[in-house]
Amino acid sequence: MSASGSPPREAAAIAISPLRRDELNRAAALLGRAFRDNAMNRVVAPGGALRRERSNVAGMRAVLPVAHARGAIAAARSAGRLAGVRIALAPGTQTLGRPSWLALLRMLLAQGPRVAARWSAVAEALQLHRPLAPHAYLATLGVDPELQRGGVGRALVADWLRAVDALRQRAYLETDSTNNASWYERFGFVVRTELTVLGVTVYLMERGPRDA
């Protein structure tokens, strides 16, 4: 899911390029902060903000190496600083793949069995509602909270959609934020349906194929 959309403000130039392997821990920390206060995070990992952030970081440390190996992670940098992270799957790819058993064990120990089980339930529910037709999937989009509203999320989405449109493919994403759903509509996404997962409304959004 995504944590990004906000009104724009003036910002430094933003460069998009593949995430380097030596940036994986920084990317996990950034995404941990970006999603800390999302509705789903509050339900899955109840408690204080620090606990939610630690839970997010643990999950991302398991997922990011797998995504990086598939070349699925893009980074946004502003003034030389990691500003945002995007994980997107190519058309026809349904999952990133499974983290190693060691990575899963570390995640379980860090999150605790209840939180890990809730995240697993969320992932399974969302997977069941993915479109059957080929599509490019925006799995994760997070922007450093200190740099939000500076065009970072917009740059990451625009860069992704250029690649999607070059292939004339449909695009798909989920978000648990009404503000983000409205923000994605600016890029041509529409809400296909609303899904309730663990009591949280998730907006399932699609964008039809476009000419490049």
GUKEVO-764684 format. One line per 4 residues: number of its first residue (from 1); their letters; for each residue x, y, z of N, C-alpha, C. Coordinates in nm, 3 decimals. Atoms other than C-alpha are relative to their C-alpha. Layout:
BEGIN
NUM> a> X Y Z X Y Z X Y Z; ...;
***
This chain:
BEGIN
1> msas> 0.085 -0.119 0.000 0.000 0.000 0.000 0.087 0.123 0.000; -0.076 -0.120 0.027 0.099 0.362 -0.025 -0.017 0.107 0.106; 0.002 -0.112 -0.092 0.186 0.656 0.196 0.069 0.115 -0.068; -0.067 -0.101 0.079 0.245 0.959 -0.015 -0.079 0.127 -0.022;
5> gspp> 0.067 -0.113 0.060 -0.024 1.190 -0.144 -0.024 0.117 0.092; 0.022 -0.123 -0.073 -0.029 1.550 -0.025 0.015 0.115 -0.099; -0.016 -0.112 0.089 -0.053 1.896 -0.181 0.147 0.033 -0.021; -0.141 -0.025 0.029 0.274 1.997 -0.352 0.053 0.126 0.066;
9> reaa> -0.068 -0.120 -0.043 0.527 2.247 -0.223 0.134 0.004 -0.073; -0.126 -0.013 0.072 0.847 2.378 -0.370 0.107 -0.087 0.065; -0.100 0.092 -0.053 1.136 2.132 -0.336 0.122 0.000 -0.088; -0.123 0.015 0.078 1.488 2.058 -0.451 -0.025 -0.099 -0.112;
13> aiai> 0.012 0.094 0.111 1.541 1.863 -0.772 -0.002 -0.143 0.052; 0.017 0.139 -0.043 1.438 1.498 -0.739 0.051 -0.091 -0.110; -0.055 0.096 0.096 1.631 1.219 -0.909 -0.052 -0.139 0.034; 0.051 0.135 -0.019 1.487 0.870 -0.958 0.099 -0.099 -0.062;
17> splr> -0.092 0.102 0.051 1.714 0.567 -0.995 -0.020 -0.126 0.084; 0.013 0.122 -0.080 1.734 0.204 -0.876 0.064 0.015 0.138; -0.056 -0.002 -0.135 1.791 0.160 -0.504 0.127 -0.085 0.001; -0.124 0.076 -0.013 2.147 0.051 -0.428 -0.013 -0.099 0.116;
21> rdel> 0.006 0.101 -0.106 2.203 -0.257 -0.216 0.045 0.055 0.135; -0.047 -0.056 -0.127 2.392 -0.054 0.044 -0.100 0.098 0.062; 0.103 -0.089 -0.053 2.076 0.156 0.090 -0.119 -0.076 0.058; 0.116 0.078 -0.045 1.847 -0.130 0.196 -0.042 0.034 0.142;
25> nraa> 0.037 -0.032 -0.138 1.862 -0.051 0.568 -0.058 0.140 0.012; 0.056 -0.136 -0.002 1.804 0.320 0.507 -0.140 0.002 -0.059; 0.133 0.008 0.061 1.510 0.234 0.282 -0.101 -0.060 0.098; 0.089 0.060 -0.098 1.362 0.010 0.552 -0.038 0.100 0.109;
29> allg> 0.026 -0.101 -0.103 1.395 0.289 0.809 -0.094 0.107 -0.053; 0.086 -0.102 0.060 1.235 0.540 0.571 -0.144 -0.050 -0.009; 0.135 0.054 0.013 0.938 0.315 0.499 -0.064 -0.025 0.136; 0.054 0.017 -0.134 0.902 0.237 0.867 -0.061 0.129 0.052;
33> rafr> 0.054 -0.130 -0.042 0.854 0.608 0.935 -0.120 0.041 -0.085; 0.104 -0.046 0.091 0.640 0.671 0.627 -0.136 -0.062 0.029; 0.126 0.072 -0.021 0.377 0.410 0.713 -0.042 -0.011 0.146; 0.022 0.018 -0.145 0.392 0.437 1.092 -0.141 0.037 0.045;
37> dnam> 0.128 -0.049 -0.050 0.067 0.631 1.132 -0.116 -0.031 -0.093; 0.110 0.039 0.088 -0.138 0.477 0.851 -0.105 -0.079 0.078; 0.111 0.066 -0.069 -0.477 0.334 0.946 0.026 -0.148 0.021; -0.023 0.143 -0.013 -0.380 -0.025 0.877 0.109 -0.030 0.101;
41> nrvv> -0.108 0.021 -0.096 -0.060 0.006 1.077 -0.049 0.013 0.143; 0.053 -0.020 -0.135 -0.253 0.131 1.379 -0.080 -0.121 0.048; 0.078 0.118 -0.036 -0.476 -0.177 1.368 0.088 -0.123 0.013; -0.084 0.121 0.001 -0.212 -0.438 1.287 0.097 0.000 0.117;
45> apgg> -0.099 -0.009 -0.107 0.043 -0.313 1.540 -0.044 0.105 0.101; 0.049 -0.099 -0.097 -0.151 -0.140 1.818 0.108 0.033 0.103; -0.100 -0.047 -0.096 0.048 0.060 2.066 0.055 0.133 -0.044; -0.059 -0.129 0.030 0.278 0.356 2.042 0.060 0.006 -0.139;
49> alrr> -0.057 -0.024 0.132 0.426 0.510 1.730 0.135 -0.071 -0.017; -0.131 0.063 0.010 0.773 0.375 1.808 -0.014 -0.150 -0.024; 0.021 0.143 0.019 0.642 0.019 1.831 -0.043 -0.028 -0.143; 0.045 0.019 0.137 0.463 0.055 1.496 0.116 0.018 -0.098;
53> ersn> -0.113 -0.025 0.089 0.773 0.198 1.335 0.097 -0.118 0.001; -0.091 0.115 -0.010 0.991 -0.087 1.462 -0.058 -0.122 -0.071; 0.066 0.111 0.067 0.736 -0.339 1.337 0.012 0.014 -0.152; -0.010 -0.026 0.143 0.736 -0.177 0.993 0.142 -0.026 -0.051;
57> vagm> -0.139 0.017 0.042 1.114 -0.170 0.974 0.035 -0.148 -0.008; -0.027 0.144 -0.001 1.131 -0.540 1.065 -0.059 -0.066 -0.124; 0.063 0.056 0.118 0.887 -0.625 0.787 0.074 0.039 -0.126; -0.069 -0.047 0.119 1.070 -0.414 0.532 0.138 -0.062 -0.014;
61> ravl> -0.132 0.064 0.007 1.407 -0.566 0.620 -0.011 -0.142 -0.056; 0.021 0.133 0.058 1.259 -0.903 0.522 -0.035 0.010 -0.148; 0.052 -0.011 0.136 1.091 -0.784 0.202 0.098 0.065 -0.097; -0.080 -0.079 0.092 1.338 -0.535 0.055 0.110 -0.079 -0.072;
65> pvah> -0.102 0.074 0.075 1.624 -0.778 -0.025 -0.059 -0.082 -0.115; 0.065 0.078 0.106 1.381 -0.995 -0.225 -0.039 0.092 -0.115; 0.038 -0.096 0.103 1.245 -0.691 -0.409 0.121 0.053 -0.075; -0.121 -0.052 0.063 1.595 -0.562 -0.474 0.058 -0.102 -0.098;
69> arga> -0.052 0.104 0.088 1.701 -0.895 -0.624 -0.078 -0.007 -0.131; 0.084 -0.001 0.120 1.412 -0.862 -0.871 0.009 0.133 -0.076; -0.010 -0.130 0.065 1.508 -0.505 -0.961 -0.128 0.080 0.010; 0.133 -0.060 -0.012 1.172 -0.387 -0.831 -0.004 0.128 0.083;
73> iaaa> 0.000 -0.115 -0.090 1.283 -0.097 -0.610 0.063 0.121 -0.069; -0.054 -0.128 0.048 1.329 0.264 -0.720 0.012 0.094 0.119; -0.023 -0.097 -0.107 1.465 0.539 -0.500 -0.011 0.141 -0.056; 0.000 -0.143 0.031 1.397 0.911 -0.507 0.101 0.066 0.091;
77> rsag> -0.101 -0.072 -0.078 1.683 1.132 -0.396 -0.015 0.148 -0.022; 0.009 -0.146 0.005 1.670 1.500 -0.315 0.118 0.058 0.077; -0.119 -0.058 -0.061 1.985 1.700 -0.242 0.092 -0.110 0.056; -0.087 0.110 -0.041 2.173 1.369 -0.217 -0.055 -0.087 0.110;
81> rlag> 0.061 0.072 -0.112 1.936 1.233 0.046 -0.107 -0.095 -0.051; 0.107 0.093 0.033 1.715 0.925 0.019 -0.131 0.060 0.047; 0.123 -0.072 -0.032 1.371 1.082 0.003 -0.126 -0.085 -0.012; 0.118 0.084 0.020 1.132 0.811 -0.112 0.039 -0.132 -0.062;
85> vria> -0.025 0.136 0.050 1.108 0.445 -0.207 -0.127 -0.052 -0.066; 0.112 0.060 0.074 0.888 0.268 -0.461 0.031 -0.147 -0.028; -0.010 0.140 0.038 0.835 -0.108 -0.496 -0.113 -0.028 -0.097; 0.101 0.025 0.102 0.654 -0.203 -0.816 0.031 -0.128 -0.075;
89> lapg> -0.015 0.127 0.071 0.596 -0.537 -0.987 -0.036 0.018 -0.146; 0.025 -0.007 0.143 0.611 -0.578 -1.362 -0.127 -0.074 -0.037; 0.121 0.071 0.043 0.301 -0.689 -1.555 0.024 -0.151 -0.006; -0.010 0.145 0.000 0.237 -1.061 -1.511 0.067 -0.057 0.123;
93> tqtl> -0.065 0.045 -0.123 0.426 -1.078 -1.179 -0.097 0.017 0.116; 0.099 -0.004 -0.106 0.194 -1.165 -0.892 0.059 0.026 0.138; -0.062 -0.019 -0.131 0.437 -1.169 -0.600 0.148 0.028 -0.015; -0.143 -0.024 -0.001 0.786 -1.060 -0.511 0.079 -0.128 0.024;
97> grps> -0.072 0.120 -0.043 0.875 -1.404 -0.384 0.011 -0.002 0.151; -0.004 0.019 -0.145 0.936 -1.534 -0.035 0.138 0.035 0.055; -0.129 -0.024 -0.066 1.205 -1.397 0.194 0.060 -0.130 0.052; -0.066 0.119 -0.055 1.457 -1.642 0.331 -0.059 -0.034 0.136;
101> wlal> 0.051 0.042 -0.131 1.364 -1.844 0.637 0.065 0.079 0.112; -0.069 -0.079 -0.102 1.626 -1.654 0.836 -0.061 0.139 0.010; 0.062 -0.133 0.000 1.473 -1.321 0.731 -0.139 -0.005 0.063; 0.133 0.014 -0.058 1.125 -1.445 0.822 0.007 -0.020 0.152;
105> lrml> -0.016 0.022 -0.143 1.247 -1.564 1.162 0.034 0.130 0.072; -0.035 -0.129 -0.059 1.407 -1.228 1.235 -0.121 0.092 0.006; 0.120 -0.083 0.001 1.086 -1.053 1.134 -0.098 -0.045 0.108; 0.092 0.052 -0.099 0.876 -1.280 1.355 0.044 0.037 0.141;
109> laqg> -0.051 -0.034 -0.132 1.100 -1.219 1.655 -0.015 0.149 0.029; 0.009 -0.145 -0.020 1.095 -0.843 1.601 -0.144 0.047 0.012; 0.138 -0.047 0.001 0.721 -0.807 1.532 -0.084 -0.068 0.107; 0.085 0.080 -0.087 0.584 -1.079 1.757 -0.100 -0.077 -0.085;
113> prva> 0.087 0.086 0.082 0.353 -1.359 1.636 -0.134 0.063 -0.035; 0.132 -0.058 0.029 0.027 -1.161 1.661 0.008 0.103 -0.111; -0.015 -0.102 0.104 0.148 -0.869 1.453 0.034 -0.065 -0.133; -0.038 0.069 0.124 0.311 -1.098 1.198 -0.120 -0.072 -0.062;
117> arws> 0.118 0.069 0.050 -0.010 -1.300 1.170 -0.100 0.097 -0.061; 0.093 -0.100 0.056 -0.218 -0.985 1.115 0.049 0.049 -0.136; -0.053 -0.044 0.130 0.015 -0.865 0.838 -0.018 -0.108 -0.105; 0.020 0.110 0.093 -0.007 -1.208 0.678 -0.145 -0.004 -0.048;
121> avae> 0.141 -0.001 0.036 -0.388 -1.188 0.687 -0.032 0.114 -0.096; 0.021 -0.114 0.090 -0.381 -0.843 0.526 0.052 -0.032 -0.140; -0.061 0.031 0.130 -0.147 -0.960 0.250 -0.085 -0.101 -0.077; 0.082 0.102 0.066 -0.364 -1.265 0.176 -0.130 0.060 -0.052;
125> alql> 0.126 -0.061 0.042 -0.684 -1.058 0.162 0.019 0.087 -0.124; -0.025 -0.088 0.114 -0.533 -0.806 -0.078 0.036 -0.081 -0.125; -0.041 0.083 0.113 -0.378 -1.077 -0.297 -0.122 -0.060 -0.070; 0.119 0.061 0.057 -0.720 -1.236 -0.347 -0.077 0.095 -0.091;
129> hrpl> 0.075 -0.098 0.077 -0.853 -0.914 -0.498 0.082 0.067 -0.110; -0.079 -0.052 0.112 -0.569 -0.842 -0.741 -0.070 -0.035 -0.132; 0.063 0.030 0.130 -0.694 -0.820 -1.102 0.060 -0.126 -0.063; -0.047 0.118 0.070 -0.671 -1.136 -1.308 0.073 0.039 -0.129;
133> apha> -0.065 -0.045 0.124 -0.574 -0.942 -1.621 0.140 0.051 0.031; -0.135 -0.052 -0.021 -0.205 -0.849 -1.663 -0.002 0.147 0.041; -0.004 -0.137 -0.048 -0.118 -0.531 -1.478 0.133 0.026 0.069; -0.115 -0.043 -0.080 0.170 -0.338 -1.327 -0.053 0.037 0.138;
137> ylat> 0.051 -0.013 -0.136 0.137 -0.331 -0.949 0.092 0.087 0.083; -0.074 -0.085 -0.092 0.248 -0.051 -0.720 -0.018 -0.058 0.140; 0.011 0.069 -0.127 0.317 -0.253 -0.408 0.021 0.092 0.119; -0.035 -0.088 -0.110 0.469 0.017 -0.190 0.052 0.133 -0.054;
141> lgvd> -0.054 -0.133 0.031 0.527 0.391 -0.216 0.005 0.078 0.129; -0.016 -0.073 -0.125 0.667 0.575 0.083 0.096 0.115 -0.015; -0.083 -0.120 0.003 0.814 0.921 0.129 0.039 0.036 0.143; -0.047 -0.045 -0.131 1.026 1.040 0.421 -0.097 0.107 0.052;
145> pelq> 0.096 -0.099 -0.051 0.774 1.229 0.643 0.053 0.143 -0.001; -0.056 -0.136 -0.001 1.015 1.526 0.662 0.000 0.063 -0.139; -0.007 -0.049 0.136 1.006 1.556 0.283 -0.132 -0.014 -0.075; 0.130 0.010 0.066 0.638 1.496 0.210 -0.050 0.138 -0.040;
149> rggv> 0.055 -0.121 0.060 0.446 1.755 0.009 0.106 0.077 -0.079; -0.105 -0.064 0.077 0.768 1.828 -0.179 0.016 -0.056 -0.141; -0.005 0.053 0.136 0.693 1.639 -0.500 0.070 -0.133 -0.014; -0.073 0.127 0.008 0.881 1.320 -0.412 -0.093 -0.112 -0.045;
153> gral> 0.095 0.104 0.039 0.579 1.091 -0.430 -0.047 0.019 -0.143; 0.044 -0.029 0.137 0.461 1.262 -0.748 0.105 -0.043 -0.101; -0.107 0.039 0.092 0.800 1.207 -0.912 0.011 -0.151 -0.011; -0.008 0.145 0.002 0.805 0.839 -0.814 -0.115 -0.062 -0.080;
157> vadw> 0.115 0.053 0.074 0.455 0.777 -0.950 0.012 0.031 -0.149; -0.012 -0.039 0.141 0.514 0.971 -1.272 0.105 -0.084 -0.072; -0.107 0.082 0.059 0.837 0.780 -1.336 -0.051 -0.142 -0.025; 0.056 0.135 0.015 0.659 0.448 -1.281 -0.099 -0.006 -0.114;
161> lrav> 0.105 0.003 0.103 0.365 0.537 -1.505 0.057 0.019 -0.140; -0.063 -0.010 0.132 0.594 0.638 -1.790 0.043 -0.138 -0.050; -0.041 0.136 0.038 0.734 0.284 -1.788 -0.121 -0.088 -0.028; 0.122 0.078 0.020 0.386 0.133 -1.756 -0.065 0.036 -0.134;
165> dalr> 0.063 -0.044 0.124 0.251 0.342 -2.044 0.081 -0.041 -0.123; -0.084 0.044 0.111 0.547 0.249 -2.262 -0.034 -0.143 -0.040; 0.042 0.138 0.026 0.422 -0.111 -2.230 -0.149 -0.010 -0.029; 0.145 -0.005 0.021 0.057 -0.002 -2.274 -0.072 -0.100 0.091;
169> qray> 0.058 0.089 -0.099 -0.038 -0.184 -1.956 -0.089 0.077 0.097; 0.078 -0.060 -0.107 -0.296 -0.119 -1.688 0.084 0.002 0.127; -0.072 -0.015 -0.126 -0.176 -0.013 -1.343 -0.099 -0.020 0.115; 0.086 0.035 -0.112 -0.308 -0.116 -1.003 0.073 0.028 0.130;
173> letd> -0.057 -0.025 -0.132 -0.254 -0.022 -0.639 -0.110 -0.008 0.105; 0.094 -0.008 -0.112 -0.415 -0.025 -0.295 0.047 0.110 0.094; -0.035 -0.097 -0.103 -0.428 0.247 -0.032 -0.107 0.000 0.108; 0.095 -0.004 -0.111 -0.590 0.274 0.311 -0.029 0.144 0.043;
177> stnn> 0.019 -0.142 -0.031 -0.609 0.655 0.297 -0.092 0.066 -0.103; 0.088 -0.071 0.093 -0.895 0.858 0.148 0.074 0.115 -0.068; -0.078 -0.108 0.060 -0.652 1.147 0.093 0.089 -0.052 -0.112; -0.085 0.058 0.103 -0.414 0.923 -0.099 -0.081 -0.047 -0.119;
181> aswy> 0.086 0.043 0.111 -0.701 0.779 -0.303 -0.032 0.119 -0.090; 0.028 -0.121 0.079 -0.794 1.132 -0.412 0.125 0.046 -0.075; -0.126 -0.040 0.062 -0.428 1.205 -0.485 0.030 -0.086 -0.122; -0.026 0.088 0.113 -0.392 0.900 -0.709 -0.098 0.024 -0.116;
185> erfg> 0.095 -0.031 0.107 -0.702 1.005 -0.901 0.056 0.106 -0.095; -0.061 -0.101 0.087 -0.495 1.296 -1.034 0.086 -0.064 -0.109; -0.080 0.071 0.099 -0.285 1.038 -1.219 -0.085 -0.088 -0.091; 0.089 0.079 0.084 -0.590 0.878 -1.378 -0.050 -0.128 0.063;
189> fvvr> 0.050 0.118 -0.068 -0.658 0.606 -1.121 -0.146 0.022 0.041; 0.137 -0.004 -0.051 -1.016 0.523 -1.026 -0.014 -0.112 0.103; 0.026 0.103 -0.101 -1.144 0.329 -0.727 -0.086 -0.109 -0.062; 0.075 0.114 0.056 -1.247 -0.015 -0.857 -0.097 -0.055 0.104;
193> telt> 0.086 0.047 -0.108 -1.385 -0.125 -0.521 0.062 0.039 0.133; -0.048 -0.022 -0.135 -1.353 -0.072 -0.148 -0.008 -0.132 0.076; -0.010 0.127 -0.072 -1.245 -0.362 0.071 0.024 0.030 0.147; -0.022 -0.016 -0.144 -1.267 -0.387 0.449 0.088 -0.114 0.050;
197> vlgv> -0.095 0.098 -0.052 -0.968 -0.564 0.604 0.033 0.037 0.144; -0.022 -0.026 -0.143 -0.943 -0.591 0.984 -0.067 0.130 0.044; 0.074 -0.119 -0.035 -1.199 -0.313 1.002 0.046 0.127 -0.068; -0.055 -0.117 0.070 -0.997 -0.077 0.781 -0.045 -0.001 -0.146;
201> tvyl> 0.038 -0.011 0.140 -1.125 0.046 0.444 0.124 0.015 -0.087; -0.110 -0.006 0.096 -0.879 -0.019 0.163 -0.059 0.026 -0.138; 0.047 -0.037 0.132 -0.930 0.143 -0.177 0.085 -0.073 -0.105; -0.067 0.073 0.107 -0.844 -0.082 -0.472 -0.016 0.083 -0.128;
205> merg> 0.004 -0.099 0.107 -0.752 0.145 -0.763 0.069 -0.050 -0.127; -0.053 0.040 0.131 -0.689 0.089 -1.133 0.012 0.120 -0.092; -0.018 -0.099 0.107 -0.570 0.295 -1.427 0.016 -0.079 -0.129; -0.003 0.075 0.124 -0.634 0.171 -1.779 0.124 0.028 -0.082;
209> prda> -0.117 -0.020 0.085 -0.366 0.133 -2.046 -0.004 0.134 -0.072; -0.013 -0.127 0.070 -0.244 0.456 -2.202 0.108 -0.011 -0.107; -0.109 -0.009 0.097 -0.036 0.539 -2.507 0.115 0.075 0.061; -0.119 -0.066 -0.057 0.320 0.634 -2.418 0.015 0.140 -0.057;
***
